[in-house]
Amino acid sequence: MTLLERRGCLWCLPAIAAVYVGLAACVQTLPDQDRRIYATAPVAKLSADILWAEYLADPVEADLNYWGKVIEVTGEVTGVSLEGDAAFLLLRQTEALGVQAWLLDDEAAEIMGAVGNGDRVTLKCFCEGRAEHVVLKSCIRP
Protein backbone atom coordinates (compact mmCIF):
# COMPACT_ATOMS: atom_id res chain seq x y z
CA MET A 1 0.00 0.00 0.00
CA THR A 2 1.42 3.39 -0.99
CA LEU A 3 1.52 6.44 1.25
CA LEU A 4 -1.23 8.06 -0.83
CA GLU A 5 -3.44 4.98 -0.48
CA ARG A 6 -2.90 4.91 3.28
CA ARG A 7 -3.84 8.56 3.60
CA GLY A 8 -6.89 8.26 1.34
CA CYS A 9 -5.49 10.59 -1.32
CA LEU A 10 -5.93 8.52 -4.45
CA TRP A 11 -8.21 11.28 -5.70
CA CYS A 12 -5.18 13.62 -5.45
CA LEU A 13 -3.20 11.84 -8.16
CA PRO A 14 -4.93 13.45 -11.17
CA ALA A 15 -4.58 16.89 -9.57
CA ILE A 16 -0.89 16.32 -8.83
CA ALA A 17 -0.31 15.08 -12.38
CA ALA A 18 -2.06 18.16 -13.80
CA VAL A 19 0.15 20.46 -11.74
CA TYR A 20 3.32 18.76 -13.01
CA VAL A 21 2.13 18.90 -16.62
CA GLY A 22 1.25 22.57 -16.18
CA LEU A 23 4.66 23.36 -14.72
CA ALA A 24 6.43 21.50 -17.50
CA ALA A 25 4.52 23.53 -20.08
CA CYS A 26 5.73 26.83 -18.61
CA VAL A 27 8.37 28.48 -20.74
CA GLN A 28 11.12 30.10 -18.77
CA THR A 29 11.70 33.58 -20.12
CA LEU A 30 12.86 36.84 -18.67
CA PRO A 31 11.40 40.27 -19.38
CA ASP A 32 12.94 41.93 -22.42
CA GLN A 33 13.42 45.21 -20.55
CA ASP A 34 14.18 44.83 -16.85
CA ARG A 35 15.48 47.99 -15.21
CA ARG A 36 16.40 46.09 -12.04
CA ILE A 37 19.67 45.55 -13.92
CA TYR A 38 20.86 48.94 -12.64
CA ALA A 39 20.59 47.96 -8.97
CA THR A 40 21.49 44.27 -9.11
CA ALA A 41 25.06 43.15 -8.47
CA PRO A 42 26.52 40.53 -10.81
CA VAL A 43 26.99 36.99 -9.48
CA ALA A 44 29.86 36.40 -11.91
CA LYS A 45 32.25 38.20 -14.23
CA LEU A 46 33.44 36.11 -17.15
CA SER A 47 34.34 36.15 -20.81
CA ALA A 48 31.84 35.28 -23.51
CA ASP A 49 34.14 32.37 -24.42
CA ILE A 50 33.86 30.87 -20.94
CA LEU A 51 30.09 31.42 -20.75
CA TRP A 52 29.65 29.72 -24.14
CA ALA A 53 31.92 26.81 -23.15
CA GLU A 54 30.05 26.26 -19.89
CA TYR A 55 26.70 26.11 -21.72
CA LEU A 56 28.10 23.67 -24.28
CA ALA A 57 29.67 21.43 -21.64
CA ASP A 58 26.73 21.25 -19.22
CA PRO A 59 23.65 23.40 -19.94
CA VAL A 60 21.85 22.26 -16.79
CA GLU A 61 24.76 23.23 -14.55
CA ALA A 62 25.23 26.52 -16.43
CA ASP A 63 21.54 27.34 -15.96
CA LEU A 64 21.85 26.61 -12.24
CA ASN A 65 24.76 29.04 -12.07
CA TYR A 66 23.49 31.83 -14.33
CA TRP A 67 19.81 31.60 -15.38
CA GLY A 68 17.86 34.65 -14.24
CA LYS A 69 20.94 36.11 -12.57
CA VAL A 70 22.97 39.18 -13.43
CA ILE A 71 26.39 38.53 -14.92
CA GLU A 72 29.12 40.69 -16.46
CA VAL A 73 30.33 39.34 -19.79
CA THR A 74 33.30 40.54 -21.84
CA GLY A 75 33.83 39.59 -25.45
CA GLU A 76 34.54 40.68 -29.00
CA VAL A 77 31.61 42.15 -30.91
CA THR A 78 31.05 40.18 -34.12
CA GLY A 79 27.65 41.59 -35.01
CA VAL A 80 25.51 44.63 -34.28
CA SER A 81 21.85 44.37 -35.16
CA LEU A 82 18.40 45.87 -34.79
CA GLU A 83 15.31 43.68 -34.73
CA GLY A 84 12.31 45.97 -34.77
CA ASP A 85 12.90 48.46 -31.97
CA ALA A 86 15.22 46.11 -30.09
CA ALA A 87 19.01 46.11 -30.47
CA PHE A 88 21.52 43.38 -29.76
CA LEU A 89 25.22 42.66 -29.99
CA LEU A 90 26.49 39.26 -31.05
CA LEU A 91 29.63 37.87 -29.46
CA ARG A 92 30.04 35.00 -31.94
CA GLN A 93 31.60 31.75 -30.78
CA THR A 94 31.05 29.59 -33.88
CA GLU A 95 30.33 30.40 -37.51
CA ALA A 96 26.68 31.14 -36.75
CA LEU A 97 26.14 31.01 -32.98
CA GLY A 98 27.35 32.78 -29.89
CA VAL A 99 26.32 35.03 -27.03
CA GLN A 100 23.45 37.30 -28.05
CA ALA A 101 23.26 40.37 -25.81
CA TRP A 102 19.93 42.24 -26.05
CA LEU A 103 20.40 45.84 -24.94
CA LEU A 104 18.23 47.73 -22.51
CA ASP A 105 16.35 50.37 -24.53
CA ASP A 106 17.53 53.14 -22.17
CA GLU A 107 21.15 52.61 -23.25
CA ALA A 108 20.89 50.88 -26.63
CA ALA A 109 21.59 53.93 -28.81
CA GLU A 110 24.63 54.93 -26.76
CA ILE A 111 26.09 51.42 -26.74
CA MET A 112 25.36 50.82 -30.43
CA GLY A 113 27.02 54.14 -31.29
CA ALA A 114 30.13 53.34 -29.26
CA VAL A 115 30.93 49.79 -30.41
CA GLY A 116 31.34 48.02 -33.71
CA ASN A 117 32.59 44.74 -35.10
CA GLY A 118 35.93 43.76 -33.60
CA ASP A 119 35.60 45.91 -30.49
CA ARG A 120 35.82 44.36 -27.03
CA VAL A 121 32.87 45.18 -24.82
CA THR A 122 31.82 44.43 -21.25
CA LEU A 123 28.10 44.25 -20.53
CA LYS A 124 26.06 43.67 -17.40
CA CYS A 125 23.00 41.55 -18.24
CA PHE A 126 20.43 39.05 -17.03
CA CYS A 127 21.23 35.57 -18.37
CA GLU A 128 18.37 33.68 -20.01
CA GLY A 129 20.32 30.57 -20.89
CA ARG A 130 20.84 28.84 -24.20
CA ALA A 131 18.33 28.14 -26.93
CA GLU A 132 20.55 28.42 -30.01
CA HIS A 133 22.55 31.39 -28.76
CA VAL A 134 23.30 32.05 -25.11
CA VAL A 135 20.79 34.85 -24.58
CA LEU A 136 21.48 37.84 -22.36
CA LYS A 137 18.78 40.46 -21.72
CA SER A 138 18.52 44.04 -20.43
CA CYS A 139 22.23 44.58 -21.10
CA ILE A 140 23.91 47.81 -20.02
CA ARG A 141 27.47 49.02 -19.62
CA PRO A 142 28.58 48.34 -16.02
C-alpha positions as CSV (number, residue, x, y, z in Angstrom):
1,M,0.0,0.0,0.0
2,T,1.4,3.4,-1.0
3,L,1.5,6.4,1.2
4,L,-1.2,8.1,-0.8
5,E,-3.4,5.0,-0.5
6,R,-2.9,4.9,3.3
7,R,-3.8,8.6,3.6
8,G,-6.9,8.3,1.3
9,C,-5.5,10.6,-1.3
10,L,-5.9,8.5,-4.5
11,W,-8.2,11.3,-5.7
12,C,-5.2,13.6,-5.4
13,L,-3.2,11.8,-8.2
14,P,-4.9,13.5,-11.2
15,A,-4.6,16.9,-9.6
16,I,-0.9,16.3,-8.8
17,A,-0.3,15.1,-12.4
18,A,-2.1,18.2,-13.8
19,V,0.2,20.5,-11.7
20,Y,3.3,18.8,-13.0
21,V,2.1,18.9,-16.6
22,G,1.3,22.6,-16.2
23,L,4.7,23.4,-14.7
24,A,6.4,21.5,-17.5
25,A,4.5,23.5,-20.1
26,C,5.7,26.8,-18.6
27,V,8.4,28.5,-20.7
28,Q,11.1,30.1,-18.8
29,T,11.7,33.6,-20.1
30,L,12.9,36.8,-18.7
31,P,11.4,40.3,-19.4
32,D,12.9,41.9,-22.4
33,Q,13.4,45.2,-20.6
34,D,14.2,44.8,-16.8
35,R,15.5,48.0,-15.2
36,R,16.4,46.1,-12.0
37,I,19.7,45.5,-13.9
38,Y,20.9,48.9,-12.6
39,A,20.6,48.0,-9.0
40,T,21.5,44.3,-9.1
41,A,25.1,43.1,-8.5
42,P,26.5,40.5,-10.8
43,V,27.0,37.0,-9.5
44,A,29.9,36.4,-11.9
45,K,32.3,38.2,-14.2
46,L,33.4,36.1,-17.1
47,S,34.3,36.2,-20.8
48,A,31.8,35.3,-23.5
49,D,34.1,32.4,-24.4
50,I,33.9,30.9,-20.9
51,L,30.1,31.4,-20.8
52,W,29.7,29.7,-24.1
53,A,31.9,26.8,-23.2
54,E,30.0,26.3,-19.9
55,Y,26.7,26.1,-21.7
56,L,28.1,23.7,-24.3
57,A,29.7,21.4,-21.6
58,D,26.7,21.3,-19.2
59,P,23.6,23.4,-19.9
60,V,21.8,22.3,-16.8
61,E,24.8,23.2,-14.6
62,A,25.2,26.5,-16.4
63,D,21.5,27.3,-16.0
64,L,21.9,26.6,-12.2
65,N,24.8,29.0,-12.1
66,Y,23.5,31.8,-14.3
67,W,19.8,31.6,-15.4
68,G,17.9,34.7,-14.2
69,K,20.9,36.1,-12.6
70,V,23.0,39.2,-13.4
71,I,26.4,38.5,-14.9
72,E,29.1,40.7,-16.5
73,V,30.3,39.3,-19.8
74,T,33.3,40.5,-21.8
75,G,33.8,39.6,-25.4
76,E,34.5,40.7,-29.0
77,V,31.6,42.2,-30.9
78,T,31.1,40.2,-34.1
79,G,27.6,41.6,-35.0
80,V,25.5,44.6,-34.3
81,S,21.8,44.4,-35.2
82,L,18.4,45.9,-34.8
83,E,15.3,43.7,-34.7
84,G,12.3,46.0,-34.8
85,D,12.9,48.5,-32.0
86,A,15.2,46.1,-30.1
87,A,19.0,46.1,-30.5
88,F,21.5,43.4,-29.8
89,L,25.2,42.7,-30.0
90,L,26.5,39.3,-31.0
91,L,29.6,37.9,-29.5
92,R,30.0,35.0,-31.9
93,Q,31.6,31.7,-30.8
94,T,31.0,29.6,-33.9
95,E,30.3,30.4,-37.5
96,A,26.7,31.1,-36.7
97,L,26.1,31.0,-33.0
98,G,27.3,32.8,-29.9
99,V,26.3,35.0,-27.0
100,Q,23.4,37.3,-28.0
101,A,23.3,40.4,-25.8
102,W,19.9,42.2,-26.0
103,L,20.4,45.8,-24.9
104,L,18.2,47.7,-22.5
105,D,16.4,50.4,-24.5
106,D,17.5,53.1,-22.2
107,E,21.2,52.6,-23.2
108,A,20.9,50.9,-26.6
109,A,21.6,53.9,-28.8
110,E,24.6,54.9,-26.8
111,I,26.1,51.4,-26.7
112,M,25.4,50.8,-30.4
113,G,27.0,54.1,-31.3
114,A,30.1,53.3,-29.3
115,V,30.9,49.8,-30.4
116,G,31.3,48.0,-33.7
117,N,32.6,44.7,-35.1
118,G,35.9,43.8,-33.6
119,D,35.6,45.9,-30.5
120,R,35.8,44.4,-27.0
121,V,32.9,45.2,-24.8
122,T,31.8,44.4,-21.3
123,L,28.1,44.3,-20.5
124,K,26.1,43.7,-17.4
125,C,23.0,41.5,-18.2
126,F,20.4,39.1,-17.0
127,C,21.2,35.6,-18.4
128,E,18.4,33.7,-20.0
129,G,20.3,30.6,-20.9
130,R,20.8,28.8,-24.2
131,A,18.3,28.1,-26.9
132,E,20.5,28.4,-30.0
133,H,22.6,31.4,-28.8
134,V,23.3,32.0,-25.1
135,V,20.8,34.9,-24.6
136,L,21.5,37.8,-22.4
137,K,18.8,40.5,-21.7
138,S,18.5,44.0,-20.4
139,C,22.2,44.6,-21.1
140,I,23.9,47.8,-20.0
141,R,27.5,49.0,-19.6
142,P,28.6,48.3,-16.0
